[in-house]
Amino acid sequence: MSPVPDRFDYLIPTEEQLESINHIRKQFKTVRASLENCPASREKSLALTSLEEGLEWATKAVILN
């Protein structure tokens, strides 16, 4: 078992991790596209920001675990 990487290091994903990240990114883009049907509003902006944050955490989860 390899050691858990330090959260504050620059982490380079492996090819396998990149495939996983790209799959996740495509799923998030699908959700983003569906949000385009929402009228321009603070709520839509918050939804997009939360989606962006979710992608960041999902990417980090793949790399750290």
PDB file of N, CA, C and O in Angstrom:
ATOM      1  N   MET A   1       0.846  -1.183   0.000  1.00  0.00           N
ATOM      2  CA  MET A   1       0.000   0.000   0.000  1.00  0.00           C
ATOM      3  C   MET A   1       0.884   1.237   0.000  1.00  0.00           C
ATOM      4  O   MET A   1       1.785   1.375   0.827  1.00  0.00           O
ATOM      5  N   SER A   2       0.610   2.136  -0.944  1.00  0.00           N
ATOM      6  CA  SER A   2       1.420   3.344  -1.032  1.00  0.00           C
ATOM      7  C   SER A   2       0.930   4.376  -0.016  1.00  0.00           C
ATOM      8  O   SER A   2      -0.247   4.391   0.346  1.00  0.00           O
ATOM      9  N   PRO A   3       1.837   5.232   0.437  1.00  0.00           N
ATOM     10  CA  PRO A   3       1.440   6.242   1.425  1.00  0.00           C
ATOM     11  C   PRO A   3       0.465   7.251   0.824  1.00  0.00           C
ATOM     12  O   PRO A   3       0.465   7.498  -0.382  1.00  0.00           O
ATOM     13  N   VAL A   4      -0.353   7.820   1.680  1.00  0.00           N
ATOM     14  CA  VAL A   4      -1.305   8.852   1.253  1.00  0.00           C
ATOM     15  C   VAL A   4      -0.513  10.119   0.948  1.00  0.00           C
ATOM     16  O   VAL A   4       0.301  10.551   1.764  1.00  0.00           O
ATOM     17  N   PRO A   5      -0.745  10.717  -0.221  1.00  0.00           N
ATOM     18  CA  PRO A   5       0.000  11.944  -0.550  1.00  0.00           C
ATOM     19  C   PRO A   5      -0.381  13.106   0.367  1.00  0.00           C
ATOM     20  O   PRO A   5      -1.476  13.145   0.926  1.00  0.00           O
ATOM     21  N   ASP A   6       0.531  14.030   0.502  1.00  0.00           N
ATOM     22  CA  ASP A   6       0.286  15.235   1.285  1.00  0.00           C
ATOM     23  C   ASP A   6      -0.679  16.135   0.511  1.00  0.00           C
ATOM     24  O   ASP A   6      -0.457  16.417  -0.666  1.00  0.00           O
ATOM     25  N   ARG A   7      -1.737  16.581   1.165  1.00  0.00           N
ATOM     26  CA  ARG A   7      -2.766  17.408   0.523  1.00  0.00           C
ATOM     27  C   ARG A   7      -2.223  18.720  -0.036  1.00  0.00           C
ATOM     28  O   ARG A   7      -2.840  19.316  -0.919  1.00  0.00           O
ATOM     29  N   PHE A   8      -1.090  19.169   0.460  1.00  0.00           N
ATOM     30  CA  PHE A   8      -0.558  20.457   0.053  1.00  0.00           C
ATOM     31  C   PHE A   8       0.557  20.346  -0.979  1.00  0.00           C
ATOM     32  O   PHE A   8       1.117  21.359  -1.397  1.00  0.00           O
ATOM     33  N   ASP A   9       0.882  19.128  -1.391  1.00  0.00           N
ATOM     34  CA  ASP A   9       1.864  18.932  -2.447  1.00  0.00           C
ATOM     35  C   ASP A   9       1.201  19.111  -3.809  1.00  0.00           C
ATOM     36  O   ASP A   9      -0.016  18.979  -3.944  1.00  0.00           O
ATOM     37  N   TYR A  10       2.008  19.410  -4.800  1.00  0.00           N
ATOM     38  CA  TYR A  10       1.516  19.411  -6.178  1.00  0.00           C
ATOM     39  C   TYR A  10       1.436  17.952  -6.597  1.00  0.00           C
ATOM     40  O   TYR A  10       2.444  17.246  -6.595  1.00  0.00           O
ATOM     41  N   LEU A  11       0.255  17.504  -6.952  1.00  0.00           N
ATOM     42  CA  LEU A  11       0.052  16.101  -7.269  1.00  0.00           C
ATOM     43  C   LEU A  11      -0.219  15.932  -8.759  1.00  0.00           C
ATOM     44  O   LEU A  11      -1.104  16.576  -9.322  1.00  0.00           O
ATOM     45  N   ILE A  12       0.550  15.065  -9.375  1.00  0.00           N
ATOM     46  CA  ILE A  12       0.382  14.794 -10.796  1.00  0.00           C
ATOM     47  C   ILE A  12      -0.402  13.493 -10.926  1.00  0.00           C
ATOM     48  O   ILE A  12       0.046  12.448 -10.453  1.00  0.00           O
ATOM     49  N   PRO A  13      -1.578  13.551 -11.569  1.00  0.00           N
ATOM     50  CA  PRO A  13      -2.378  12.335 -11.684  1.00  0.00           C
ATOM     51  C   PRO A  13      -1.741  11.317 -12.630  1.00  0.00           C
ATOM     52  O   PRO A  13      -1.066  11.676 -13.595  1.00  0.00           O
ATOM     53  N   THR A  14      -1.974  10.043 -12.329  1.00  0.00           N
ATOM     54  CA  THR A  14      -1.534   8.964 -13.210  1.00  0.00           C
ATOM     55  C   THR A  14      -2.456   8.929 -14.427  1.00  0.00           C
ATOM     56  O   THR A  14      -3.477   9.615 -14.456  1.00  0.00           O
ATOM     57  N   GLU A  15      -2.099   8.139 -15.419  1.00  0.00           N
ATOM     58  CA  GLU A  15      -2.951   8.000 -16.601  1.00  0.00           C
ATOM     59  C   GLU A  15      -4.330   7.463 -16.214  1.00  0.00           C
ATOM     60  O   GLU A  15      -5.348   7.923 -16.729  1.00  0.00           O
ATOM     61  N   GLU A  16      -4.354   6.492 -15.309  1.00  0.00           N
ATOM     62  CA  GLU A  16      -5.631   5.924 -14.849  1.00  0.00           C
ATOM     63  C   GLU A  16      -6.474   6.981 -14.138  1.00  0.00           C
ATOM     64  O   GLU A  16      -7.684   7.064 -14.351  1.00  0.00           O
ATOM     65  N   GLN A  17      -5.839   7.775 -13.306  1.00  0.00           N
ATOM     66  CA  GLN A  17      -6.553   8.846 -12.610  1.00  0.00           C
ATOM     67  C   GLN A  17      -7.064   9.898 -13.599  1.00  0.00           C
ATOM     68  O   GLN A  17      -8.168  10.419 -13.437  1.00  0.00           O
ATOM     69  N   LEU A  18      -6.268  10.207 -14.615  1.00  0.00           N
ATOM     70  CA  LEU A  18      -6.693  11.179 -15.629  1.00  0.00           C
ATOM     71  C   LEU A  18      -7.936  10.687 -16.367  1.00  0.00           C
ATOM     72  O   LEU A  18      -8.837  11.474 -16.656  1.00  0.00           O
ATOM     73  N   GLU A  19      -7.989   9.404 -16.670  1.00  0.00           N
ATOM     74  CA  GLU A  19      -9.175   8.842 -17.321  1.00  0.00           C
ATOM     75  C   GLU A  19     -10.398   9.017 -16.433  1.00  0.00           C
ATOM     76  O   GLU A  19     -11.468   9.406 -16.902  1.00  0.00           O
ATOM     77  N   SER A  20     -10.233   8.731 -15.161  1.00  0.00           N
ATOM     78  CA  SER A  20     -11.333   8.873 -14.206  1.00  0.00           C
ATOM     79  C   SER A  20     -11.763  10.335 -14.088  1.00  0.00           C
ATOM     80  O   SER A  20     -12.956  10.636 -14.092  1.00  0.00           O
ATOM     81  N   ILE A  21     -10.804  11.228 -13.985  1.00  0.00           N
ATOM     82  CA  ILE A  21     -11.094  12.658 -13.874  1.00  0.00           C
ATOM     83  C   ILE A  21     -11.823  13.152 -15.121  1.00  0.00           C
ATOM     84  O   ILE A  21     -12.784  13.913 -15.013  1.00  0.00           O
ATOM     85  N   ASN A  22     -11.381  12.731 -16.286  1.00  0.00           N
ATOM     86  CA  ASN A  22     -12.024  13.156 -17.526  1.00  0.00           C
ATOM     87  C   ASN A  22     -13.454  12.637 -17.618  1.00  0.00           C
ATOM     88  O   ASN A  22     -14.335  13.333 -18.122  1.00  0.00           O
ATOM     89  N   HIS A  23     -13.690  11.422 -17.137  1.00  0.00           N
ATOM     90  CA  HIS A  23     -15.055  10.875 -17.109  1.00  0.00           C
ATOM     91  C   HIS A  23     -15.938  11.720 -16.175  1.00  0.00           C
ATOM     92  O   HIS A  23     -17.060  12.082 -16.529  1.00  0.00           O
ATOM     93  N   ILE A  24     -15.424  12.022 -15.001  1.00  0.00           N
ATOM     94  CA  ILE A  24     -16.165  12.846 -14.041  1.00  0.00           C
ATOM     95  C   ILE A  24     -16.436  14.230 -14.629  1.00  0.00           C
ATOM     96  O   ILE A  24     -17.542  14.757 -14.500  1.00  0.00           O
ATOM     97  N   ARG A  25     -15.431  14.815 -15.270  1.00  0.00           N
ATOM     98  CA  ARG A  25     -15.572  16.147 -15.865  1.00  0.00           C
ATOM     99  C   ARG A  25     -16.687  16.155 -16.908  1.00  0.00           C
ATOM    100  O   ARG A  25     -17.465  17.107 -16.971  1.00  0.00           O
ATOM    101  N   LYS A  26     -16.773  15.102 -17.727  1.00  0.00           N
ATOM    102  CA  LYS A  26     -17.840  15.019 -18.732  1.00  0.00           C
ATOM    103  C   LYS A  26     -19.215  14.992 -18.067  1.00  0.00           C
ATOM    104  O   LYS A  26     -20.155  15.618 -18.556  1.00  0.00           O
ATOM    105  N   GLN A  27     -19.332  14.276 -16.962  1.00  0.00           N
ATOM    106  CA  GLN A  27     -20.598  14.216 -16.241  1.00  0.00           C
ATOM    107  C   GLN A  27     -20.977  15.582 -15.683  1.00  0.00           C
ATOM    108  O   GLN A  27     -22.138  15.985 -15.753  1.00  0.00           O
ATOM    109  N   PHE A  28     -20.014  16.284 -15.136  1.00  0.00           N
ATOM    110  CA  PHE A  28     -20.276  17.625 -14.610  1.00  0.00           C
ATOM    111  C   PHE A  28     -20.674  18.585 -15.730  1.00  0.00           C
ATOM    112  O   PHE A  28     -21.529  19.450 -15.536  1.00  0.00           O
ATOM    113  N   LYS A  29     -20.055  18.434 -16.901  1.00  0.00           N
ATOM    114  CA  LYS A  29     -20.410  19.301 -18.034  1.00  0.00           C
ATOM    115  C   LYS A  29     -21.849  19.043 -18.481  1.00  0.00           C
ATOM    116  O   LYS A  29     -22.546  19.961 -18.911  1.00  0.00           O
ATOM    117  N   THR A  30     -22.285  17.796 -18.376  1.00  0.00           N
ATOM    118  CA  THR A  30     -23.670  17.481 -18.717  1.00  0.00           C
ATOM    119  C   THR A  30     -24.629  18.196 -17.776  1.00  0.00           C
ATOM    120  O   THR A  30     -25.639  18.749 -18.208  1.00  0.00           O
ATOM    121  N   VAL A  31     -24.308  18.180 -16.495  1.00  0.00           N
ATOM    122  CA  VAL A  31     -25.153  18.881 -15.516  1.00  0.00           C
ATOM    123  C   VAL A  31     -25.113  20.379 -15.785  1.00  0.00           C
ATOM    124  O   VAL A  31     -26.144  21.049 -15.739  1.00  0.00           O
ATOM    125  N   ARG A  32     -23.930  20.902 -16.064  1.00  0.00           N
ATOM    126  CA  ARG A  32     -23.814  22.341 -16.361  1.00  0.00           C
ATOM    127  C   ARG A  32     -24.684  22.723 -17.548  1.00  0.00           C
ATOM    128  O   ARG A  32     -25.354  23.755 -17.526  1.00  0.00           O
ATOM    129  N   ALA A  33     -24.674  21.899 -18.573  1.00  0.00           N
ATOM    130  CA  ALA A  33     -25.484  22.187 -19.760  1.00  0.00           C
ATOM    131  C   ALA A  33     -26.963  22.241 -19.411  1.00  0.00           C
ATOM    132  O   ALA A  33     -27.699  23.064 -19.956  1.00  0.00           O
ATOM    133  N   SER A  34     -27.404  21.376 -18.511  1.00  0.00           N
ATOM    134  CA  SER A  34     -28.816  21.400 -18.122  1.00  0.00           C
ATOM    135  C   SER A  34     -29.153  22.652 -17.319  1.00  0.00           C
ATOM    136  O   SER A  34     -30.297  23.106 -17.330  1.00  0.00           O
ATOM    137  N   LEU A  35     -28.175  23.207 -16.629  1.00  0.00           N
ATOM    138  CA  LEU A  35     -28.408  24.438 -15.873  1.00  0.00           C
ATOM    139  C   LEU A  35     -28.568  25.652 -16.789  1.00  0.00           C
ATOM    140  O   LEU A  35     -29.070  26.691 -16.360  1.00  0.00           O
ATOM    141  N   GLU A  36     -28.149  25.525 -18.032  1.00  0.00           N
ATOM    142  CA  GLU A  36     -28.298  26.638 -18.971  1.00  0.00           C
ATOM    143  C   GLU A  36     -29.771  26.956 -19.214  1.00  0.00           C
ATOM    144  O   GLU A  36     -30.095  28.052 -19.673  1.00  0.00           O
ATOM    145  N   ASN A  37     -30.674  26.007 -18.911  1.00  0.00           N
ATOM    146  CA  ASN A  37     -32.107  26.247 -19.060  1.00  0.00           C
ATOM    147  C   ASN A  37     -32.669  27.127 -17.942  1.00  0.00           C
ATOM    148  O   ASN A  37     -33.791  27.623 -18.043  1.00  0.00           O
ATOM    149  N   CYS A  38     -31.899  27.317 -16.895  1.00  0.00           N
ATOM    150  CA  CYS A  38     -32.350  28.165 -15.793  1.00  0.00           C
ATOM    151  C   CYS A  38     -32.194  29.628 -16.180  1.00  0.00           C
ATOM    152  O   CYS A  38     -31.247  29.990 -16.879  1.00  0.00           O
ATOM    153  N   PRO A  39     -33.123  30.473 -15.728  1.00  0.00           N
ATOM    154  CA  PRO A  39     -32.972  31.905 -16.018  1.00  0.00           C
ATOM    155  C   PRO A  39     -31.765  32.483 -15.265  1.00  0.00           C
ATOM    156  O   PRO A  39     -31.390  32.005 -14.195  1.00  0.00           O
ATOM    157  N   ALA A  40     -31.183  33.507 -15.848  1.00  0.00           N
ATOM    158  CA  ALA A  40     -30.061  34.172 -15.193  1.00  0.00           C
ATOM    159  C   ALA A  40     -30.521  34.697 -13.836  1.00  0.00           C
ATOM    160  O   ALA A  40     -31.496  35.441 -13.735  1.00  0.00           O
ATOM    161  N   SER A  41     -29.802  34.295 -12.808  1.00  0.00           N
ATOM    162  CA  SER A  41     -30.178  34.697 -11.451  1.00  0.00           C
ATOM    163  C   SER A  41     -29.033  34.387 -10.494  1.00  0.00           C
ATOM    164  O   SER A  41     -28.070  33.704 -10.844  1.00  0.00           O
ATOM    165  N   ARG A  42     -29.163  34.895  -9.303  1.00  0.00           N
ATOM    166  CA  ARG A  42     -28.195  34.595  -8.252  1.00  0.00           C
ATOM    167  C   ARG A  42     -28.158  33.099  -7.990  1.00  0.00           C
ATOM    168  O   ARG A  42     -27.093  32.518  -7.781  1.00  0.00           O
ATOM    169  N   GLU A  43     -29.344  32.480  -8.004  1.00  0.00           N
ATOM    170  CA  GLU A  43     -29.435  31.046  -7.725  1.00  0.00           C
ATOM    171  C   GLU A  43     -28.704  30.215  -8.785  1.00  0.00           C
ATOM    172  O   GLU A  43     -28.044  29.225  -8.472  1.00  0.00           O
ATOM    173  N   LYS A  44     -28.837  30.640 -10.037  1.00  0.00           N
ATOM    174  CA  LYS A  44     -28.125  29.931 -11.108  1.00  0.00           C
ATOM    175  C   LYS A  44     -26.618  30.096 -10.918  1.00  0.00           C
ATOM    176  O   LYS A  44     -25.857  29.141 -11.071  1.00  0.00           O
ATOM    177  N   SER A  45     -26.202  31.300 -10.588  1.00  0.00           N
ATOM    178  CA  SER A  45     -24.774  31.543 -10.346  1.00  0.00           C
ATOM    179  C   SER A  45     -24.252  30.686  -9.206  1.00  0.00           C
ATOM    180  O   SER A  45     -23.161  30.120  -9.292  1.00  0.00           O
ATOM    181  N   LEU A  46     -25.038  30.592  -8.134  1.00  0.00           N
ATOM    182  CA  LEU A  46     -24.625  29.754  -7.001  1.00  0.00           C
ATOM    183  C   LEU A  46     -24.568  28.283  -7.391  1.00  0.00           C
ATOM    184  O   LEU A  46     -23.661  27.560  -6.976  1.00  0.00           O
ATOM    185  N   ALA A  47     -25.536  27.841  -8.188  1.00  0.00           N
ATOM    186  CA  ALA A  47     -25.542  26.444  -8.644  1.00  0.00           C
ATOM    187  C   ALA A  47     -24.291  26.153  -9.471  1.00  0.00           C
ATOM    188  O   ALA A  47     -23.663  25.109  -9.295  1.00  0.00           O
ATOM    189  N   LEU A  48     -23.924  27.064 -10.370  1.00  0.00           N
ATOM    190  CA  LEU A  48     -22.732  26.872 -11.191  1.00  0.00           C
ATOM    191  C   LEU A  48     -21.459  26.894 -10.348  1.00  0.00           C
ATOM    192  O   LEU A  48     -20.537  26.113 -10.583  1.00  0.00           O
ATOM    193  N   THR A  49     -21.415  27.786  -9.374  1.00  0.00           N
ATOM    194  CA  THR A  49     -20.257  27.848  -8.482  1.00  0.00           C
ATOM    195  C   THR A  49     -20.134  26.561  -7.669  1.00  0.00           C
ATOM    196  O   THR A  49     -19.037  26.031  -7.496  1.00  0.00           O
ATOM    197  N   SER A  50     -21.261  26.065  -7.173  1.00  0.00           N
ATOM    198  CA  SER A  50     -21.246  24.819  -6.406  1.00  0.00           C
ATOM    199  C   SER A  50     -20.828  23.643  -7.272  1.00  0.00           C
ATOM    200  O   SER A  50     -20.121  22.748  -6.811  1.00  0.00           O
ATOM    201  N   LEU A  51     -21.257  23.642  -8.508  1.00  0.00           N
ATOM    202  CA  LEU A  51     -20.877  22.582  -9.438  1.00  0.00           C
ATOM    203  C   LEU A  51     -19.369  22.619  -9.686  1.00  0.00           C
ATOM    204  O   LEU A  51     -18.702  21.585  -9.694  1.00  0.00           O
ATOM    205  N   GLU A  52     -18.850  23.820  -9.887  1.00  0.00           N
ATOM    206  CA  GLU A  52     -17.407  23.974 -10.089  1.00  0.00           C
ATOM    207  C   GLU A  52     -16.629  23.485  -8.867  1.00  0.00           C
ATOM    208  O   GLU A  52     -15.618  22.794  -8.995  1.00  0.00           O
ATOM    209  N   GLU A  53     -17.110  23.851  -7.697  1.00  0.00           N
ATOM    210  CA  GLU A  53     -16.469  23.402  -6.461  1.00  0.00           C
ATOM    211  C   GLU A  53     -16.546  21.884  -6.334  1.00  0.00           C
ATOM    212  O   GLU A  53     -15.583  21.239  -5.920  1.00  0.00           O
ATOM    213  N   GLY A  54     -17.689  21.324  -6.689  1.00  0.00           N
ATOM    214  CA  GLY A  54     -17.845  19.868  -6.630  1.00  0.00           C
ATOM    215  C   GLY A  54     -16.860  19.156  -7.540  1.00  0.00           C
ATOM    216  O   GLY A  54     -16.307  18.121  -7.169  1.00  0.00           O
ATOM    217  N   LEU A  55     -16.636  19.701  -8.723  1.00  0.00           N
ATOM    218  CA  LEU A  55     -15.664  19.105  -9.635  1.00  0.00           C
ATOM    219  C   LEU A  55     -14.260  19.168  -9.043  1.00  0.00           C
ATOM    220  O   LEU A  55     -13.494  18.212  -9.156  1.00  0.00           O
ATOM    221  N   GLU A  56     -13.928  20.273  -8.423  1.00  0.00           N
ATOM    222  CA  GLU A  56     -12.606  20.398  -7.794  1.00  0.00           C
ATOM    223  C   GLU A  56     -12.417  19.333  -6.711  1.00  0.00           C
ATOM    224  O   GLU A  56     -11.374  18.681  -6.649  1.00  0.00           O
ATOM    225  N   TRP A  57     -13.433  19.163  -5.860  1.00  0.00           N
ATOM    226  CA  TRP A  57     -13.327  18.160  -4.792  1.00  0.00           C
ATOM    227  C   TRP A  57     -13.294  16.744  -5.348  1.00  0.00           C
ATOM    228  O   TRP A  57     -12.563  15.894  -4.839  1.00  0.00           O
ATOM    229  N   ALA A  58     -14.075  16.484  -6.385  1.00  0.00           N
ATOM    230  CA  ALA A  58     -14.083  15.147  -6.989  1.00  0.00           C
ATOM    231  C   ALA A  58     -12.714  14.839  -7.597  1.00  0.00           C
ATOM    232  O   ALA A  58     -12.208  13.724  -7.472  1.00  0.00           O
ATOM    233  N   THR A  59     -12.124  15.832  -8.254  1.00  0.00           N
ATOM    234  CA  THR A  59     -10.791  15.642  -8.837  1.00  0.00           C
ATOM    235  C   THR A  59      -9.771  15.359  -7.747  1.00  0.00           C
ATOM    236  O   THR A  59      -8.932  14.470  -7.889  1.00  0.00           O
ATOM    237  N   LYS A  60      -9.841  16.101  -6.683  1.00  0.00           N
ATOM    238  CA  LYS A  60      -8.895  15.904  -5.585  1.00  0.00           C
ATOM    239  C   LYS A  60      -9.101  14.526  -4.939  1.00  0.00           C
ATOM    240  O   LYS A  60      -8.139  13.869  -4.542  1.00  0.00           O
ATOM    241  N   ALA A  61     -10.357  14.100  -4.840  1.00  0.00           N
ATOM    242  CA  ALA A  61     -10.640  12.777  -4.267  1.00  0.00           C
ATOM    243  C   ALA A  61      -9.989  11.673  -5.096  1.00  0.00           C
ATOM    244  O   ALA A  61      -9.445  10.713  -4.549  1.00  0.00           O
ATOM    245  N   VAL A  62     -10.049  11.817  -6.411  1.00  0.00           N
ATOM    246  CA  VAL A  62      -9.447  10.812  -7.287  1.00  0.00           C
ATOM    247  C   VAL A  62      -7.928  10.770  -7.072  1.00  0.00           C
ATOM    248  O   VAL A  62      -7.336   9.696  -6.961  1.00  0.00           O
ATOM    249  N   ILE A  63      -7.322  11.934  -7.017  1.00  0.00           N
ATOM    250  CA  ILE A  63      -5.861  11.992  -6.916  1.00  0.00           C
ATOM    251  C   ILE A  63      -5.367  11.561  -5.531  1.00  0.00           C
ATOM    252  O   ILE A  63      -4.341  10.888  -5.421  1.00  0.00           O
ATOM    253  N   LEU A  64      -6.080  11.938  -4.494  1.00  0.00           N
ATOM    254  CA  LEU A  64      -5.625  11.622  -3.131  1.00  0.00           C
ATOM    255  C   LEU A  64      -5.941  10.198  -2.706  1.00  0.00           C
ATOM    256  O   LEU A  64      -5.294   9.667  -1.804  1.00  0.00           O
ATOM    257  N   ASN A  65      -6.916   9.576  -3.333  1.00  0.00           N
ATOM    258  CA  ASN A  65      -7.310   8.234  -2.901  1.00  0.00           C
ATOM    259  C   ASN A  65      -7.042   7.247  -4.007  1.00  0.00           C
ATOM    260  O   ASN A  65      -7.304   6.055  -3.847  1.00  0.00           O
TER     261      ASN A  65
END
